[in-house]
Amino acid sequence: MIKNKLIIFDFLRTVYDPDKKTFLEDALSVLKKLKNEGNILILYTSKEGDKNRKEVLDENNLEKYFDEIYITEKKNSETMNSIKEKYAKAVEDVFVIGDRVESEIFFGNENNFQTIWLKKGKYRNNCPENKKEKPNFLIYGLKELLKFNFLKQ
């Protein structure tokens, strides 16, 4: 019986703060807990504006928290859909978690995924401008994810 969840995380300002060069509060403990509960975790990020992204990922040993890490030239709906297709037989639900409504939330909604907006940091005031930018859920810190029963096995 399929019961795993596929959870696609944005990297910058959702898991890692590039300005402070540190992980967001509770990020690693939340990732560990979600992983230990049998969820499939994907990190999805782009190279835009940051030539050292791969170095930051490697230095912080993030592969132990994620089943896969996708680094693309630019985020898009097609890549998110291909991630879902790859895991289609192993999961029943797909969630996208990000801090930008015009990026992660938009692309997640285009693919009919459940979207969770981390309304925190630099883009917290960028309100949805259309239906595709409107998240299914809103959180103010990653620890709130652990309260969602639908992310538990």
C-alpha positions in Angstrom: 0.0 0.0 0.0 1.3 3.4 -1.0 1.4 5.8 1.9 4.6 7.9 1.4 4.4 11.6 0.7 6.7 13.4 -1.8 7.7 16.7 -0.3 9.6 19.1 -2.5 11.5 21.8 -0.6 12.9 25.0 -2.0 16.4 25.7 -0.7 17.1 29.4 -0.2 15.1 31.1 2.5 13.0 27.9 3.0 15.7 25.6 4.4 18.9 27.9 4.3 19.3 31.6 4.9 22.0 32.8 2.4 22.3 36.2 4.1 23.2 34.7 7.5 24.9 31.6 5.9 23.0 29.2 8.2 20.0 27.0 8.2 16.6 28.4 9.2 15.5 27.7 12.7 14.4 24.0 13.1 15.1 23.2 9.5 17.4 20.2 10.0 15.4 18.7 12.8 12.2 19.0 10.7 13.9 17.5 7.7 15.2 14.6 9.8 11.7 14.0 11.4 9.9 14.1 8.0 12.5 11.7 6.5 12.3 9.3 9.4 8.5 9.1 9.0 9.0 7.6 5.5 8.5 10.6 3.4 10.4 11.2 0.2 12.2 14.5 0.4 13.4 16.4 -2.6 15.5 19.6 -2.6 14.7 21.8 -5.6 16.8 24.9 -6.3 18.0 26.9 -9.2 21.4 28.4 -10.0 20.0 31.8 -10.6 21.9 34.5 -8.8 24.2 32.2 -6.9 27.2 30.6 -8.5 28.2 28.8 -5.2 25.0 27.0 -4.6 26.5 23.5 -5.2 29.3 24.3 -2.8 26.9 25.3 -0.1 24.9 22.1 -0.6 28.1 20.0 -0.5 29.6 21.7 2.5 26.4 21.1 4.6 26.1 17.4 3.7 22.4 17.8 2.7 22.2 14.5 0.8 21.6 12.8 4.2 18.2 14.6 4.5 17.1 14.4 0.9 16.4 11.5 -1.5 17.5 13.8 -4.3 18.8 17.3 -4.9 17.7 19.0 -8.1 19.7 22.1 -9.2 18.3 23.7 -12.4 19.1 26.8 -14.4 15.7 28.2 -13.6 12.8 26.8 -11.7 9.9 25.6 -13.8 6.7 23.6 -13.8 8.1 20.9 -16.1 10.9 20.0 -13.7 8.5 19.7 -10.8 6.2 17.5 -12.9 9.2 15.2 -13.9 10.1 14.8 -10.2 6.5 13.7 -9.5 6.5 11.3 -12.5 9.7 9.7 -11.2 8.2 8.9 -7.9 4.6 8.4 -9.0 4.5 4.7 -8.0 5.9 5.3 -4.6 3.8 8.2 -3.3 0.2 9.2 -2.9 0.5 12.9 -2.3 2.9 15.6 -3.5 3.7 18.8 -1.5 5.7 21.8 -2.4 7.2 24.0 0.3 8.7 27.4 -0.5 9.0 31.0 0.5 7.9 32.6 -2.9 4.4 32.6 -4.2 5.5 33.5 -7.7 7.9 30.6 -7.9 7.5 27.4 -5.8 3.9 28.0 -5.0 3.0 28.9 -8.6 4.8 25.9 -10.1 3.4 23.5 -7.5 -0.2 24.7 -8.1 0.3 24.4 -11.9 1.0 20.7 -11.3 -2.0 20.3 -8.9 0.3 19.6 -5.9 -0.5 20.7 -2.4 1.4 23.9 -1.7 2.7 25.3 1.6 4.0 28.9 1.7 6.6 29.6 4.3 5.7 33.2 4.9 8.9 34.4 6.4 11.9 36.4 5.5 12.6 38.4 2.4 9.5 37.5 0.4 6.9 37.4 3.2 5.1 40.4 1.9 4.9 39.2 -1.7 1.2 38.4 -1.6 -0.5 36.1 -4.2 -1.6 38.0 -7.3 -3.6 35.3 -8.9 -5.1 31.9 -8.2 -1.9 29.9 -9.1 0.1 31.9 -6.5 -2.4 31.1 -3.7 -1.0 28.4 -1.4 -3.1 25.6 0.1 -1.5 26.2 3.5 0.4 28.9 5.2 3.2 28.5 7.8 5.4 31.0 9.6 8.1 28.5 10.6 9.2 25.0 9.4 8.4 23.4 12.8 4.7 24.0 12.0 5.0 21.2 9.3 5.2 18.7 12.1 1.6 19.6 13.2 0.1 18.6 9.8 -1.4 15.2 10.2 -1.3 14.6 6.4 2.5 14.6 6.5 2.6 11.8 9.1 2.4 8.1 8.2 
